Amino acid sequence: MAVYMISRMTIHDRAEYGKYEARFMDVFEKFDGKVLSIDEEPQVIAGEWNATRLVLIEFPGKPQLFAWLTSPEYQEIGKHRDAGSTAEAIVVKGFEGTSE
């Protein structure tokens, strides 16, 4: 079952975060993920939105997502993400046609 990771970030050091961005796709592509959206100007339709970036990515399943998140390569570049931003992230299951 497909899974999605939704992250909202507030970037406070663009240079440091840029080091993360520069290597992100090289690492990400090794784990069968797909970037669905990266948006720094999402349209707010309810509530408040204080983040400066939203990222939506898809993986075929949780094993691939967690293999990526815990890989040494991602851990290495993650230092730059953490130094340049604060983030909140969730993982959700794909919809399979029932609401139960």
C-alpha positions in Angstrom: 0.0 0.0 0.0 1.3 3.4 -0.9 2.2 5.8 1.9 2.7 9.5 1.9 4.9 11.7 4.0 3.6 15.3 4.5 6.2 17.7 6.0 5.7 21.4 6.8 8.8 23.4 7.5 9.9 26.8 8.5 13.2 27.6 6.9 15.3 30.0 9.0 18.8 29.5 7.4 18.4 29.3 3.7 22.2 28.6 3.1 22.2 25.7 5.5 19.0 24.3 4.1 20.4 24.7 0.6 23.1 22.1 1.5 20.3 19.6 2.2 18.4 20.5 -1.0 21.5 20.1 -3.1 21.9 16.4 -2.2 18.3 15.5 -1.5 17.2 14.1 -4.9 20.4 12.0 -5.2 19.6 10.2 -2.0 15.8 10.2 -2.4 15.8 8.5 -5.8 17.5 5.4 -4.5 14.5 4.4 -2.4 11.7 4.4 -5.0 10.1 7.5 -3.7 8.2 10.1 -5.7 8.0 13.8 -5.0 4.5 15.0 -5.5 4.7 18.6 -4.3 7.1 21.1 -2.9 5.4 24.4 -2.3 6.5 27.6 -0.6 3.2 29.3 -1.2 0.4 26.9 -0.4 -3.1 28.3 -0.5 -4.6 28.3 3.0 -8.3 27.4 3.0 -8.9 26.7 6.7 -7.0 27.5 9.9 -3.6 29.1 10.1 -0.4 28.2 8.2 2.8 29.5 9.6 5.3 27.2 7.8 7.4 28.4 4.8 7.4 25.1 2.9 5.2 22.0 2.4 6.6 18.8 1.0 4.5 15.8 -0.1 6.2 12.6 -1.1 5.0 9.1 -1.9 6.6 5.7 -1.4 5.3 2.2 -2.5 5.1 1.2 1.2 6.4 2.0 4.7 9.5 -0.3 4.3 10.8 2.0 1.5 10.0 5.2 3.3 11.7 4.1 6.6 14.7 2.6 4.7 15.2 6.1 3.2 14.6 8.0 6.5 17.1 5.8 8.4 19.7 5.4 5.6 23.2 6.7 6.4 23.0 8.9 3.3 19.8 10.6 4.5 21.0 10.9 8.0 24.1 12.7 6.7 22.2 15.4 4.8 19.5 15.6 7.5 21.9 17.5 9.6 21.7 20.4 7.2 17.9 20.2 7.2 17.8 20.3 11.0 20.3 23.2 11.1 18.4 25.2 8.6 14.8 24.6 9.5 12.3 23.3 11.9 9.8 20.7 10.6 6.8 18.7 11.4 6.1 15.5 9.5 3.5 12.8 9.3 3.1 9.5 7.4 -0.3 8.5 6.1 -1.6 5.5 4.3 -2.9 5.7 0.8 -6.7 5.4 0.2 -7.8 2.0 -1.0 -11.5 2.8 -1.8 -13.2 2.4 1.6 -13.5 4.8 4.5 -13.3 2.2 7.2 
